Each structure stands twice: as C-alpha cells, then as structure tokens.
Amino acid sequence: MGCRQGGCGVCKVHILEGQYARRVMSRAHVSAEEEAAGCVLSCRIYPTSDLRLQVVGAMKKNVCRPLAAPVNPPVNPIKGDPPWH
C-alpha cells in the first residue's frame, strides 16, 4: 500500500521547530485546531528548513522504538574493567 495523498493519516506528525510549505490537509485526519497547533500529515508538507518533529500517527510504532540496551557494557578506561567492578 502506497501513500494515499493524505487520505490515510498514517504519517501524522507534530512540527516542533522549522518552516514548511503545506498542501491541503484531510480534515478526517487533521482538524483545523490541530493544524494551527502544528500537527500535519508529513506527506502533505515540503520542508523549507530543517525540521524537528514528533511522530503522532500510526507510523509511530514503526519509527519510534525504545532504545535498545548496549550490546557491550561500557569499559572503565583506567582499569580496562567494566565500571561496576
């Protein structure tokens, strides 16, 4: 399934910083109040600067995963041992 030109709402994001040009948003997925607060469909905007955003749509589960624990424990650079020894 490809992009539906704003018809699915999967790519809903909240723009925290930056500038962008926008195209018409589907009111089924982004209300006028949400849009005024910076919520948009990422498929319907064109960044004109670097953006900082928060994913709020259905793609959040695929994009925003918790950070995994490090594979190797940190090493104490003085002793060469893990810091808990």
C-alpha positions as CSV (number, residue, x, y, z in Angstrom):
1,M,0.0,0.0,0.0
2,G,1.5,3.3,-1.0
3,C,0.8,6.9,0.0
4,R,-2.8,7.9,-0.4
5,Q,-2.0,11.7,-0.7
6,G,-3.2,12.4,2.8
7,G,-6.2,10.0,2.8
8,C,-4.9,7.6,5.4
9,G,-3.5,9.8,8.2
10,V,-0.6,7.3,8.9
11,C,2.1,10.0,8.6
12,K,0.6,12.5,11.1
13,V,3.4,14.5,12.9
14,H,3.6,17.4,15.2
15,I,6.1,20.0,13.9
16,L,8.1,21.3,16.9
17,E,10.6,23.6,15.0
18,G,11.2,24.7,11.5
19,Q,9.5,26.0,8.4
20,Y,7.5,24.2,5.8
21,A,5.0,24.8,2.9
22,R,1.9,22.8,3.1
23,R,-0.8,21.4,0.8
24,V,-4.4,20.8,1.7
25,M,-4.8,18.5,4.8
26,S,-7.6,16.0,5.1
27,R,-9.9,17.2,7.9
28,A,-10.7,13.5,8.6
29,H,-7.2,13.2,10.0
30,V,-6.1,16.7,10.9
31,S,-8.6,19.2,12.4
32,A,-8.2,22.9,11.8
33,E,-7.2,23.3,15.5
34,E,-4.5,20.5,15.2
35,E,-3.1,22.1,12.1
36,A,-3.0,25.5,13.8
37,A,-1.0,23.8,16.6
38,G,1.5,22.3,14.2
39,C,0.1,18.8,13.5
40,V,0.2,17.9,9.9
41,L,0.4,14.9,7.5
42,S,4.1,14.6,6.5
43,C,3.1,13.6,3.0
44,R,1.4,16.9,2.6
45,I,4.2,19.2,3.6
46,Y,7.5,20.4,2.0
47,P,10.2,21.4,4.4
48,T,11.8,24.8,3.7
49,S,14.3,24.5,6.6
50,D,15.4,21.7,8.9
51,L,12.5,20.4,11.0
52,R,12.2,18.9,14.5
53,L,9.1,16.8,14.8
54,Q,7.3,14.3,16.9
55,V,5.6,11.3,15.2
56,V,1.9,11.1,16.4
57,G,0.3,9.0,13.7
58,A,0.1,5.2,13.2
59,M,3.6,5.1,11.9
60,K,4.8,5.9,15.4
61,K,5.0,2.2,16.3
62,N,7.4,1.7,13.4
63,V,9.5,4.8,13.7
64,C,9.7,5.5,17.5
65,R,11.0,2.4,19.1
66,P,12.7,2.4,22.6
67,L,16.4,2.5,22.5
68,A,18.0,-1.0,22.9
69,A,20.5,-1.7,25.7
70,P,24.1,-1.5,24.6
71,V,25.4,-4.8,23.3
72,N,28.8,-4.4,25.1
73,P,28.9,-2.9,28.6
74,P,31.0,0.3,28.9
75,V,34.6,-0.2,29.8
76,N,36.4,1.8,32.5
77,P,39.2,3.4,30.5
78,I,41.6,3.5,33.5
79,K,41.4,-0.2,34.6
80,G,40.0,-1.8,31.5
81,D,37.2,-3.3,33.5
82,P,33.5,-2.6,33.4
83,P,32.8,0.3,35.8
84,W,30.8,-1.9,38.2
85,H,33.9,-4.0,39.1
